[in-house]
Amino acid sequence: MKEYTFATMDDNDDIYYYNDGIFVKGGDIIIKRQIELLYPSITTHQVQEITNHIRRSTLVSRSDFDRDVDILTLRIAH
């Protein structure tokens, strides 16, 4: 959590991570990848415990992302 900023939607438990100025879906994959890099012999149960802890500690309401009508987040496709 020091390298990434996560936000978990309280309506469906999807974990997003902050990347290049926007929150993107797929935070759970980032979490699993980082855990495996740091602790190669970790068990699946421990990975789930850590992921669930991050999920619970980063819960936000989806409406918090749409609160300011003057902000429009765009990603330019190449």
MDAnalysis code that builds the backbone (N, CA, C; Angstrom):
import MDAnalysis as mda
import numpy as np

u = mda.Universe.empty(234, n_residues=78, atom_resindex=np.repeat(np.arange(78), 3), trajectory=True)
u.add_TopologyAttr("name", ["N", "CA", "C"] * 78)
u.add_TopologyAttr("resid", np.arange(1, 79))
u.add_TopologyAttr("resname", ["MET", "LYS", "GLU", "TYR", "THR", "PHE", "ALA", "THR", "MET", "ASP", "ASP", "ASN", "ASP", "ASP", "ILE", "TYR", "TYR", "TYR", "ASN", "ASP", "GLY", "ILE", "PHE", "VAL", "LYS", "GLY", "GLY", "ASP", "ILE", "ILE", "ILE", "LYS", "ARG", "GLN", "ILE", "GLU", "LEU", "LEU", "TYR", "PRO", "SER", "ILE", "THR", "THR", "HIS", "GLN", "VAL", "GLN", "GLU", "ILE", "THR", "ASN", "HIS", "ILE", "ARG", "ARG", "SER", "THR", "LEU", "VAL", "SER", "ARG", "SER", "ASP", "PHE", "ASP", "ARG", "ASP", "VAL", "ASP", "ILE", "LEU", "THR", "LEU", "ARG", "ILE", "ALA", "HIS"])
u.atoms.positions = np.array([
    [0.823, -1.189, 0.000],
    [0.000, 0.000, 0.000],
    [0.873, 1.262, 0.000],
    [2.164, 1.095, 0.189],
    [3.063, 2.246, 0.111],
    [3.312, 2.657, -1.341],
    [3.285, 1.696, -2.249],
    [3.560, 1.983, -3.656],
    [2.318, 2.327, -4.455],
    [1.162, 1.858, -4.026],
    [-0.082, 2.038, -4.780],
    [-1.158, 2.632, -3.895],
    [-2.068, 3.348, -4.525],
    [-3.259, 3.832, -3.843],
    [-4.427, 3.011, -4.346],
    [-5.132, 2.372, -3.415],
    [-6.254, 1.512, -3.765],
    [-7.565, 2.131, -3.320],
    [-8.628, 1.789, -4.012],
    [-9.989, 2.173, -3.629],
    [-10.888, 0.984, -3.955],
    [-11.624, 0.536, -2.954],
    [-12.528, -0.598, -3.133],
    [-13.962, -0.088, -3.134],
    [-14.690, -0.381, -4.183],
    [-16.075, 0.053, -4.290],
    [-16.929, -0.702, -3.265],
    [-17.688, 0.045, -2.488],
    [-18.477, -0.600, -1.434],
    [-19.715, -1.316, -1.958],
    [-20.031, -1.135, -3.241],
    [-21.222, -1.796, -3.784],
    [-20.932, -3.165, -4.396],
    [-19.639, -3.428, -4.748],
    [-19.343, -4.731, -5.357],
    [-17.965, -5.296, -5.000],
    [-17.212, -4.619, -4.144],
    [-15.893, -5.068, -3.677],
    [-14.807, -5.081, -4.751],
    [-15.020, -4.436, -5.913],
    [-13.967, -4.326, -6.920],
    [-12.877, -3.391, -6.399],
    [-11.630, -3.826, -6.552],
    [-10.507, -3.014, -6.103],
    [-9.911, -2.288, -7.314],
    [-9.836, -0.973, -7.203],
    [-9.220, -0.138, -8.231],
    [-7.881, 0.362, -7.693],
    [-6.955, 0.690, -8.592],
    [-5.695, 1.290, -8.177],
    [-5.443, 2.541, -9.001],
    [-4.718, 3.480, -8.401],
    [-4.445, 4.761, -9.034],
    [-3.274, 4.601, -9.987],
    [-3.491, 4.954, -11.268],
    [-2.470, 4.771, -12.285],
    [-2.580, 5.895, -13.307],
    [-1.521, 6.646, -13.471],
    [-1.473, 7.725, -14.468],
    [-2.638, 8.709, -14.340],
    [-2.966, 9.076, -13.119],
    [-3.967, 10.105, -12.900],
    [-5.397, 9.634, -12.773],
    [-5.656, 8.331, -12.913],
    [-7.015, 7.819, -12.771],
    [-7.005, 6.497, -11.990],
    [-8.157, 6.147, -11.451],
    [-8.312, 4.846, -10.811],
    [-8.746, 3.833, -11.859],
    [-8.027, 2.695, -11.898],
    [-8.309, 1.648, -12.871],
    [-8.643, 0.346, -12.149],
    [-9.545, -0.408, -12.756],
    [-9.929, -1.704, -12.205],
    [-8.751, -2.667, -12.308],
    [-8.657, -3.599, -11.375],
    [-7.590, -4.597, -11.415],
    [-6.641, -4.516, -10.241],
    [-7.044, -3.833, -9.198],
    [-6.190, -3.714, -8.023],
    [-5.869, -5.045, -7.380],
    [-6.801, -5.990, -7.434],
    [-6.554, -7.297, -6.828],
    [-5.388, -8.009, -7.517],
    [-5.232, -7.818, -8.802],
    [-4.120, -8.433, -9.536],
    [-2.792, -7.799, -9.116],
    [-2.786, -6.478, -8.973],
    [-1.591, -5.770, -8.509],
    [-1.199, -6.263, -7.122],
    [-2.170, -6.402, -6.245],
    [-1.912, -6.861, -4.882],
    [-1.302, -8.259, -4.900],
    [-1.911, -9.177, -5.617],
    [-1.399, -10.553, -5.680],
    [0.017, -10.592, -6.253],
    [0.269, -9.817, -7.286],
    [1.591, -9.790, -7.911],
    [2.651, -9.293, -6.923],
    [2.341, -8.231, -6.200],
    [3.290, -7.675, -5.240],
    [3.548, -8.637, -4.084],
    [2.495, -9.292, -3.609],
    [2.651, -10.254, -2.517],
    [3.574, -11.389, -2.952],
    [3.358, -11.912, -4.152],
    [4.186, -13.019, -4.653],
    [5.649, -12.591, -4.806],
    [5.876, -11.348, -5.216],
    [7.248, -10.864, -5.346],
    [7.942, -10.765, -3.985],
    [7.197, -10.292, -2.983],
    [7.773, -10.107, -1.657],
    [7.875, -11.407, -0.866],
    [6.902, -12.289, -1.044],
    [6.822, -13.526, -0.263],
    [6.520, -14.714, -1.179],
    [7.514, -15.228, -1.880],
    [7.287, -16.289, -2.869],
    [6.654, -17.568, -2.301],
    [6.846, -17.857, -1.031],
    [6.307, -19.101, -0.471],
    [5.001, -18.887, 0.305],
    [4.355, -17.767, 0.098],
    [3.116, -17.455, 0.816],
    [1.984, -18.389, 0.368],
    [1.090, -18.694, 1.291],
    [-0.025, -19.578, 0.962],
    [-1.177, -18.796, 0.335],
    [-2.031, -19.498, -0.357],
    [-3.219, -18.876, -0.960],
    [-4.081, -18.236, 0.114],
    [-4.219, -18.912, 1.235],
    [-5.019, -18.379, 2.336],
    [-4.455, -17.037, 2.824],
    [-3.136, -16.940, 2.963],
    [-2.516, -15.700, 3.406],
    [-2.705, -14.583, 2.381],
    [-2.611, -14.919, 1.097],
    [-2.844, -13.935, 0.040],
    [-4.270, -13.405, 0.139],
    [-5.224, -14.295, 0.346],
    [-6.627, -13.885, 0.484],
    [-6.829, -13.007, 1.707],
    [-6.164, -13.337, 2.812],
    [-6.270, -12.528, 4.029],
    [-5.749, -11.112, 3.801],
    [-4.600, -11.003, 3.157],
    [-4.018, -9.685, 2.886],
    [-4.907, -8.898, 1.927],
    [-5.365, -9.554, 0.867],
    [-6.245, -8.892, -0.100],
    [-7.525, -8.412, 0.570],
    [-8.117, -9.245, 1.411],
    [-9.340, -8.854, 2.111],
    [-9.093, -7.720, 3.091],
    [-7.934, -7.701, 3.731],
    [-7.601, -6.590, 4.630],
    [-7.527, -5.275, 3.846],
    [-6.839, -5.307, 2.703],
    [-6.745, -4.104, 1.869],
    [-8.128, -3.700, 1.380],
    [-8.918, -4.671, 0.977],
    [-10.275, -4.405, 0.506],
    [-11.081, -3.683, 1.599],
    [-11.042, -4.200, 2.820],
    [-11.811, -3.596, 3.920],
    [-11.299, -2.216, 4.304],
    [-9.986, -2.014, 4.228],
    [-9.421, -0.743, 4.691],
    [-9.467, 0.358, 3.631],
    [-9.906, 0.026, 2.418],
    [-9.949, 1.043, 1.352],
    [-11.351, 1.224, 0.782],
    [-12.364, 0.820, 1.511],
    [-13.743, 0.942, 1.029],
    [-14.135, 2.398, 0.797],
    [-14.736, 2.667, -0.336],
    [-15.264, 3.988, -0.663],
    [-16.591, 3.821, -1.390],
    [-17.382, 4.844, -1.331],
    [-18.643, 4.843, -2.070],
    [-18.370, 5.247, -3.509],
    [-18.978, 4.549, -4.428],
    [-18.796, 4.879, -5.850],
    [-19.183, 6.336, -6.122],
    [-20.153, 6.842, -5.392],
    [-20.586, 8.228, -5.602],
    [-19.494, 9.236, -5.237],
    [-18.520, 8.837, -4.405],
    [-17.409, 9.730, -4.075],
    [-16.568, 10.056, -5.309],
    [-16.558, 9.164, -6.280],
    [-15.771, 9.397, -7.482],
    [-16.472, 10.348, -8.444],
    [-17.750, 10.544, -8.297],
    [-18.521, 11.398, -9.198],
    [-19.044, 12.651, -8.503],
    [-18.465, 12.990, -7.397],
    [-18.975, 14.083, -6.581],
    [-18.799, 15.451, -7.235],
    [-17.660, 15.710, -7.844],
    [-17.374, 17.021, -8.425],
    [-17.721, 17.005, -9.914],
    [-18.796, 17.689, -10.271],
    [-19.257, 17.693, -11.667],
    [-18.337, 18.488, -12.589],
    [-17.410, 19.257, -12.010],
    [-16.484, 20.051, -12.814],
    [-15.231, 19.268, -13.198],
    [-15.118, 18.024, -12.749],
    [-13.957, 17.194, -13.089],
    [-14.396, 16.072, -14.015],
    [-13.689, 15.971, -15.117],
    [-13.945, 14.905, -16.090],
    [-12.623, 14.190, -16.340],
    [-12.574, 12.911, -16.025],
    [-11.356, 12.152, -16.202],
    [-11.414, 11.418, -17.535],
    [-10.389, 11.610, -18.340],
    [-10.323, 11.001, -19.651],
    [-9.009, 10.272, -19.825],
    [-9.026, 9.221, -20.578],
    [-7.797, 8.540, -20.956],
    [-7.735, 8.573, -22.471],
    [-6.600, 9.001, -22.988],
    [-6.433, 9.094, -24.443],
    [-5.829, 7.782, -24.935],
    [-6.526, 7.148, -25.854],
    [-6.029, 5.895, -26.441],
    [-5.005, 6.217, -27.516],
    [-3.984, 5.404, -27.590],
    [-2.925, 5.613, -28.602],
    [-3.158, 4.741, -29.790],
])
